[in-house]
Amino acid sequence: MRQVKWNEPIEVGFLKGDIRTISGPSDALNCLANLWPEYRGPHYVAARSICRAAIDGRKSAEEARAVFISATREARLKAH
């Protein structure tokens, strides 16, 4: 799997005060698969798809970053 990084990492706060730094689409996919809360709406689905596409070179890393941020908002996670 290709390691693609974002221009700026995102810090995401999960339940119980767990804060993770997400540096790119690979980190985001791991987060979406293993740390995400139960609610998984359309932005979650889009983030998974576009992060995979960014890793494969079909989308830009920054497109994946924008959609991942939308997914964090949808799930009501704190991200900055």
C-alpha positions as CSV (number, residue, x, y, z in Angstrom):
1,M,0.0,0.0,0.0
2,R,1.3,3.4,-1.0
3,Q,2.0,5.9,1.8
4,V,0.3,9.2,0.9
5,K,0.5,12.1,3.4
6,W,-1.7,15.2,3.8
7,N,-0.3,18.7,3.8
8,E,-1.6,19.1,7.4
9,P,-2.4,16.2,9.8
10,I,-5.8,16.1,11.5
11,E,-6.2,15.5,15.2
12,V,-9.4,13.6,16.0
13,G,-10.9,13.1,19.4
14,F,-12.7,9.8,20.1
15,L,-14.6,8.5,23.1
16,K,-13.0,8.5,26.4
17,G,-10.5,11.3,25.5
18,D,-8.6,9.2,22.9
19,I,-6.9,11.6,20.5
20,R,-5.3,10.4,17.3
21,T,-3.3,12.2,14.7
22,I,-4.3,11.3,11.2
23,S,-1.6,12.0,8.7
24,G,-3.0,10.6,5.5
25,P,-5.5,8.3,3.7
26,S,-3.9,5.1,5.2
27,D,-4.2,6.4,8.7
28,A,-7.8,7.6,7.9
29,L,-8.8,4.1,6.7
30,N,-7.4,2.5,9.8
31,C,-9.3,5.0,11.9
32,L,-12.6,4.5,9.9
33,A,-12.3,0.7,10.3
34,N,-11.2,0.4,13.9
35,L,-12.0,3.5,15.9
36,W,-15.2,4.9,14.4
37,P,-18.4,5.3,16.5
38,E,-21.4,3.2,15.6
39,Y,-23.0,5.9,13.4
40,R,-21.7,5.4,9.8
41,G,-23.5,7.7,7.4
42,P,-22.9,8.7,3.8
43,H,-19.8,10.8,4.5
44,Y,-18.3,7.8,6.3
45,V,-18.9,5.6,3.2
46,A,-17.5,8.4,0.9
47,A,-14.4,8.8,3.1
48,R,-13.6,5.1,2.9
49,S,-14.0,5.1,-0.9
50,I,-12.0,8.3,-1.5
51,C,-9.2,7.4,0.9
52,R,-8.8,4.1,-1.0
53,A,-8.8,6.1,-4.3
54,A,-6.1,8.5,-3.0
55,I,-3.9,5.6,-2.0
56,D,-4.3,4.1,-5.5
57,G,-3.6,7.5,-7.1
58,R,-7.1,8.0,-8.5
59,K,-7.9,10.9,-6.2
60,S,-5.7,13.5,-4.5
61,A,-4.7,13.2,-0.9
62,E,-6.3,16.6,-0.2
63,E,-9.6,15.4,-1.6
64,A,-9.5,12.5,0.8
65,R,-8.7,14.9,3.6
66,A,-11.7,17.1,2.9
67,V,-14.1,14.1,2.8
68,F,-12.6,12.6,6.0
69,I,-13.2,15.9,7.8
70,S,-16.8,15.8,6.6
71,A,-17.1,12.3,8.0
72,T,-15.8,13.4,11.4
73,R,-18.4,16.2,11.5
74,E,-21.1,13.7,10.5
75,A,-20.1,11.5,13.4
76,R,-19.8,14.5,15.7
77,L,-16.2,13.9,16.5
78,K,-13.9,16.8,17.4
79,A,-11.3,17.3,14.6
80,H,-8.8,20.0,14.0
